[in-house]
Amino acid sequence: MSVRRIAPAEHAIGVILPSSNRVVERVTLDVLRLLPEVDACFARIPYFGNGQGQPADRYEEEPFLAASELLAQARVSVICWNATRGAALGFDHDRALSARIKGRTGLPVVTTALAALDAFHRFGISRIALVTHGASEQGAAFKARFQAQGIATHAELHLGFEDNFAAAQADPGRIIRFSRESAAQGNIDAVLIWSTNLPGHAFAAALEKDIGAPVLDSAAIGVWAALGALNIDTRPAASLGRLFG
């Protein structure tokens, strides 16, 4: 009898995600199927939407540190907090959390919120059409944080989900229509889908060809940042969108 051996890849991304998220793992694996030299390991922290599972104004660090230690035991090469919450709290919260995790594990740490700022800089983006899964009040917090970083929101769509899990079941057609209409106005550099539980990754590449502008899906941004921290060549995944090409 022959036995198929499934050996660990040379590198591994350790991903921390919210407990109610159903999208991050699937996006990560969809990217890594094109980069077989990289594995992924996942851990969850309590966050199930509408302010539940985490304090309203900060991170409760201990669940993150515990998750990071468990991921480190799997010999991951980088840790990624793949969620957008840091842009609502303020980017310094993600910087402080990253420093704490690195201090506990000794591993490099990336977050989706901080990686978005890097992506804006690399792509020369200063004007966005913003999609969020929550209410307009939540969207206002994101807008203000991005504005403080020199990123102006010229169009916005807030889908009104109070339940974080429900965002994974959002109608892609509504986001696509908004993106096309926003791009047609001619005053944006990119569309930013700012919830790692929205299904933007599935249509980002096709929509980019349609509107002629980058479509940045937040879950994909987190994966991109983790690969960048490992100096992985992402061009084999260029079919998934400009972010990887």
C-alpha positions as a printed Julia matrix, in Angstrom:
245×3 Matrix{Float64}:
   0.0    0.0     0.0
   1.36   3.41   -0.94
   1.02   6.19    1.59
   0.7    9.78    0.43
   2.86  12.05    2.55
   1.66  15.6     3.22
   4.73  17.41    4.45
   4.73  20.93    5.89
   5.75  23.65    3.47
   8.92  25.64    3.91
   7.04  28.62    5.39
   3.8   29.04    7.28
   1.58  32.03    7.98
  -0.02  32.06   11.42
  -3.39  33.79   11.05
  -5.45  35.21   13.91
  -9.04  35.99   12.96
 -12.3   36.96   14.69
 -14.35  34.06   16.04
 -17.35  34.95   13.84
 -15.38  35.15   10.58
 -16.12  32.68    7.79
 -14.07  34.25    4.99
 -10.44  34.78    6.05
  -9.5   31.1     6.05
 -10.98  30.58    2.59
  -9.25  33.62    1.13
  -5.93  32.56    2.64
  -6.16  29.07    1.24
  -7.26  30.36   -2.16
  -4.11  32.49   -2.39
  -1.79  29.8    -1.04
  -2.98  27.18   -3.53
  -0.9   29.2    -6.02
   2.08  29.44   -3.64
   2.76  25.85   -2.52
   5.87  26.84   -0.59
   3.65  28.48    2.06
   1.26  26.87    4.56
  -1.28  28.5     6.85
  -2.26  27.83   10.44
  -5.28  29.52   12.03
  -6.37  30.65   15.49
  -9.43  32.6    16.62
 -10.03  35.26   19.26
 -13.47  36.14   20.66
 -15.18  38.71   18.46
 -18.67  38.06   17.21
 -19.82  41.47   16.08
 -21.74  44.48   17.31
 -19.09  45.14   19.95
 -19.3   41.67   21.45
 -16.23  39.68   22.4
 -13.83  42.63   22.6
 -13.89  45.96   24.48
 -15.35  48.86   22.52
 -12.27  51.09   22.73
  -9.27  48.76   22.79
  -8.02  45.21   22.33
  -8.17  42.68   25.12
  -4.64  41.46   24.54
  -4.57  38.16   26.4
  -6.6   36.16   23.83
  -4.28  37.45   21.11
  -1.19  36.49   23.05
  -2.54  33.03   23.82
  -3.46  32.48   20.16
  -0.03  33.69   19.07
   1.76  31.32   21.42
  -0.22  28.39   20.06
   0.57  29.39   16.48
   4.25  29.75   17.37
   4.23  26.15   18.57
   3.41  25.16   14.97
   6.62  26.92   13.89
   4.89  29.56   11.8
   7.14  32.18   10.23
   4.91  35.25   10.66
   1.73  36.13   12.54
  -1.09  38.07   10.89
  -4.07  39.68   12.65
  -6.43  39.56    9.68
  -9.24  41.91   10.69
 -10.07  45.54   10.03
 -10.84  46.66   13.58
  -7.57  48.54   14.02
  -8.73  51.2    11.57
 -11.73  51.96   13.8
  -9.8   51.92   17.08
  -6.86  53.82   15.58
  -3.78  52.39   13.92
  -1.64  52.83   17.03
  -3.7   50.1    18.67
  -2.54  47.68   15.98
   1.04  48.86   16.38
   0.92  48.26   20.13
  -0.72  44.86   19.71
   1.87  43.84   17.13
   4.68  44.81   19.48
   3.16  42.76   22.3
   2.77  39.68   20.11
   6.3   40.01   18.75
   7.62  40.41   22.27
   5.84  37.23   23.36
   6.72  35.07   20.33
   9.77  36.66   18.71
   8.0   36.48   15.34
   7.29  39.26   12.84
   3.69  40.5    13.03
   1.47  42.14   10.42
  -2.09  43.42   10.62
  -4.63  44.12    7.92
  -5.19  47.7     9.05
  -1.5   48.62    8.95
  -1.0   46.71    5.7
  -3.76  48.75    4.07
  -1.74  51.9     4.71
   1.26  50.22    3.08
  -0.85  49.22    0.08
  -2.15  52.77   -0.33
   1.41  54.06   -0.37
   2.7   51.45   -2.8
  -0.15  51.92   -5.26
  -0.27  55.7    -4.97
  -3.82  55.65   -3.59
  -5.22  58.74   -1.88
  -8.93  58.59   -2.89
 -11.1   55.56   -2.22
 -14.59  54.2    -2.58
 -15.19  52.56    0.79
 -17.35  49.48    1.42
 -18.04  48.37    5.01
 -20.38  45.74    6.38
 -21.78  47.8     9.26
 -23.82  50.94    9.78
 -22.89  54.4     8.54
 -21.85  55.4    12.08
 -19.2   52.67   12.06
 -18.17  53.71    8.57
 -17.65  57.28    9.79
 -15.0   56.04   12.22
 -13.13  54.29    9.42
 -13.39  57.35    7.19
 -11.98  59.61    9.88
  -9.04  57.31   10.59
  -8.19  57.0     6.9
  -8.58  60.75    6.39
  -6.04  61.35    9.15
  -3.62  59.22    7.09
  -4.24  61.27    3.94
  -6.8   58.89    2.41
 -10.02  60.62    1.36
 -13.29  58.71    0.98
 -15.07  59.95   -2.17
 -17.86  57.33   -2.16
 -19.15  54.98    0.49
 -21.4   51.97    0.88
 -22.29  50.71    4.35
 -24.25  47.48    4.21
 -25.82  47.77    7.67
 -25.05  44.33    9.09
 -25.04  44.27   12.89
 -24.0   40.62   13.01
 -20.42  40.04   11.9
 -21.21  36.51   10.71
 -24.0   37.79    8.45
 -21.54  39.9     6.46
 -20.15  36.71    4.9
 -23.53  36.25    3.22
 -23.64  39.74    1.7
 -24.89  40.11   -1.86
 -21.82  40.61   -4.08
 -23.96  42.29   -6.71
 -24.59  45.3    -4.51
 -20.87  45.83   -3.94
 -20.08  45.37   -7.62
 -22.72  47.9    -8.7
 -21.46  50.44   -6.18
 -17.87  49.94   -7.36
 -18.79  50.44  -11.0
 -20.8   53.57  -10.23
 -18.0   54.99   -8.08
 -15.34  54.33  -10.71
 -17.52  55.92  -13.39
 -17.39  59.21  -11.47
 -13.65  59.31  -12.17
 -12.56  60.61   -8.77
 -11.27  57.48   -7.0
  -7.96  55.61   -7.14
  -9.26  52.33   -5.73
 -12.19  50.49   -4.16
 -11.55  49.3    -0.6
 -13.73  46.46    0.69
 -13.18  47.0     4.38
 -14.38  43.93    6.22
 -12.54  40.63    6.24
 -15.92  38.89    6.39
 -17.21  40.34    3.1
 -16.89  38.22   -0.08
 -14.8   40.72   -2.06
 -11.86  38.47   -2.88
 -14.0   36.26   -5.12
 -14.68  39.02   -7.65
 -11.85  41.54   -7.08
  -9.72  40.56  -10.09
 -12.62  40.52  -12.55
 -13.97  43.81  -11.22
 -10.56  45.46  -11.56
 -10.57  44.66  -15.28
 -14.06  46.09  -15.55
 -13.46  49.41  -13.78
  -9.75  49.93  -14.48
  -8.82  50.52  -10.83
  -7.52  48.37   -7.95
 -10.12  46.56   -5.87
  -8.53  45.93   -2.48
 -10.2   43.23   -0.44
  -9.23  43.45    3.21
  -8.87  39.71    3.83
  -6.54  39.51    0.82
  -4.58  42.51    2.13
  -3.79  40.57    5.3
  -2.5   37.58    3.32
  -0.48  39.88    1.04
   1.15  41.52    4.06
   2.11  38.2     5.62
   3.66  37.02    2.36
   5.53  40.3     2.08
   6.97  39.86    5.55
   8.44  36.55    4.34
   9.71  38.05    1.06
   7.56  35.61   -0.9
   7.19  36.37   -4.6
   3.43  36.78   -5.04
   3.45  37.02   -8.84
   2.27  33.41   -9.25
  -0.99  34.64   -7.65
  -1.3   37.66  -10.0
  -4.51  36.23  -11.46
  -6.19  37.08   -8.12
  -5.73  40.82   -8.57
  -3.29  43.71   -8.79
  -2.39  43.37   -5.12
  -0.52  40.15   -5.86
   0.77  41.06   -9.29
